[in-house]
Amino acid sequence: MSPIPERITVRLFPVDPQTLLMLLTALAFVGLLLWVFARHCRIAIALLLGSQVWIVAAGGQQAALDFGVRVYPADLLGVCALLVAVVRLPRRGLAARAGLGALLALLALTAWSTLRGVADFGLQAAGNDSRVAFWQFLAIVLYLATAPLSASLNRFVPRAWLATAAAYALLSVAGWADRGLHAVNAHLAVDGVTVDARPVPAAAALVLAQAAVLLSAHPPARRDTAADHAVPAGGQGRGRHLVAVLFLLLLVVLLQHRTVWVATATMALAWWALRPARGGQRLVSACAGVFALGVVALLYTAGAFGAIGGFLADSVRETQGTHSTFVWRLLGWQELLDAPRTVAQWLVGAPFGSGYERIIAGGLVTVSPHDYYLHIMLRLGLVGLLALLVVYVQTFRRLGRQGPATLALRVVMIGQLVLFVSYSAIPEQAVLLGLCLWQARAAGRSKAPAPAPGPVAPVPRPAPLAPPAVKDRDRTAL
């Protein structure tokens, strides 16, 4: 008797129907996002900043797709920004593409290191290593740097930044209302899990400090209906403006992110040094600053700040101990720099996913270096580090040619460079850096030489022209 043959099941699709439905839905959603990023730049910027606020408010993000590789909402936004920016590049002039050369070199090095990492360690490991500090950051920078030139975009980005800062301020106050204000080294437990005593991360604290810089650079104005233009606001408006700046700086101090303290102080010094001054104004402002710091120190000595002063003092003392986070980072940096590497790894870095193992105080540490310069050198090599510095130096110099109008942007760039000493790049800062590149491109275009006049031919007298149709470039071009 012959055996009964086994039933063979033929699957029409390589994945189950539920996964296929999720993929089709994701493709439709990505198509909608691509349309938004291509046609509505301001909405796209709001999505980029709003997604980061949501991540902080929710304490993280859930994967939007998981088919062996986790894809997060921020990844989808970054992919859309990158695709639209790449399509825009051929439409920009040669001078605009040359100004983005260093940024494009960073993207090329990132792609090469990612491909090597996928081949050696898999897509998930290489993607986790590169997604935020490299792909998302560089994609957003390129997206804004290639955005259409329009006055509306120039006004919208600072306003969106201030709205983001307002959201982080609300989250900070809500966190303190829920858990109270504690020193940075306090151990808090929520549902049995140890959490940071600070309600928002350092990235949000730097957004608050940069918002104070942007507010200081743009004094309040009111609309003069008779003259149909903005005029400087009166004393009451300037007073509210000053209160908002001081409130943001107070939040930065209370959040106790020491790197952000240093970045804020550096931005204040840069503002003082770069701002145009006449006569002895610079000396007077310096004396006023020293006097204000002396008054604060005197009040602290007298105990006027109470328990809050004690928390801040504990945070400062923590940086001076042998077990401080700064010393921990220094030891980790030394271990990573002393690790053996080939000449090729020195030049173009090791592939993403190769890890950051080092021994600190007898324990194995595998997290990223907490230093963007070292992070880039390890993954993109000295060539990538040089490209990053070229991006900043070149953009800073181009903005400097525009005079006081771009003072705030140059100052926030300096704050970013200080933050990169202790943290990797974050998507929020990509928005500001992209705006700086956009402003540099706009300045270069406005100063482009006019074409040489050719032979003049007789021109008949023109007929009266109809009023020209005005188009919003931000909605009609990629």
HELIX and SHEET records of a PDB file:
HELIX    1   1 PRO A   17  ARG A   39  1                                  23    
HELIX    2   2 CYS A   41  ALA A   58  1                                  18    
HELIX    3   3 PRO A   73  ARG A   88  1                                  16    
HELIX    4   4 LEU A   89  ARG A   91  5                                   3    
HELIX    5   5 LEU A   94  GLY A   99  1                                   6    
HELIX    6   6 GLY A  101  PHE A  121  1                                  21    
HELIX    7   7 LEU A  123  SER A  130  1                                   8    
HELIX    8   8 ARG A  131  GLN A  136  3                                   6    
HELIX    9   9 PHE A  137  ALA A  145  1                                   9    
HELIX   10  10 ALA A  151  ARG A  179  1                                  29    
HELIX   11  11 ALA A  202  ALA A  217  1                                  16    
HELIX   12  12 GLY A  235  LEU A  255  1                                  21    
HELIX   13  13 ARG A  258  LEU A  274  1                                  17    
HELIX   14  14 GLN A  281  THR A  301  1                                  21    
HELIX   15  15 GLY A  306  GLU A  318  1                                  13    
HELIX   16  16 THR A  325  ASP A  338  1                                  14    
HELIX   17  17 VAL A  343  VAL A  348  1                                   6    
HELIX   18  18 TYR A  372  GLY A  400  1                                  29    
HELIX   19  19 GLY A  403  THR A  406  5                                   4    
HELIX   20  20 LEU A  407  LEU A  419  1                                  13    
HELIX   21  21 PRO A  427  SER A  446  1                                  20    
HELIX   22  22 ARG A  473  THR A  476  1                                   4    
SHEET    1   A 2 LEU A  65  ASP A  66  0                                        
SHEET    2   A 2 ARG A  70  VAL A  71 -1                                        
SHEET    1   B 2 LEU A 188  VAL A 190  0                                        
SHEET    2   B 2 VAL A 193  VAL A 195 -1                                        
SHEET    1   C 2 ALA A 221  ASP A 224  0                                        
SHEET    2   C 2 HIS A 229  PRO A 232 -1                                        
SHEET    1   D 2 ARG A 358  ILE A 360  0                                        
SHEET    2   D 2 GLY A 363  VAL A 365 -1                                        
END                                                                             
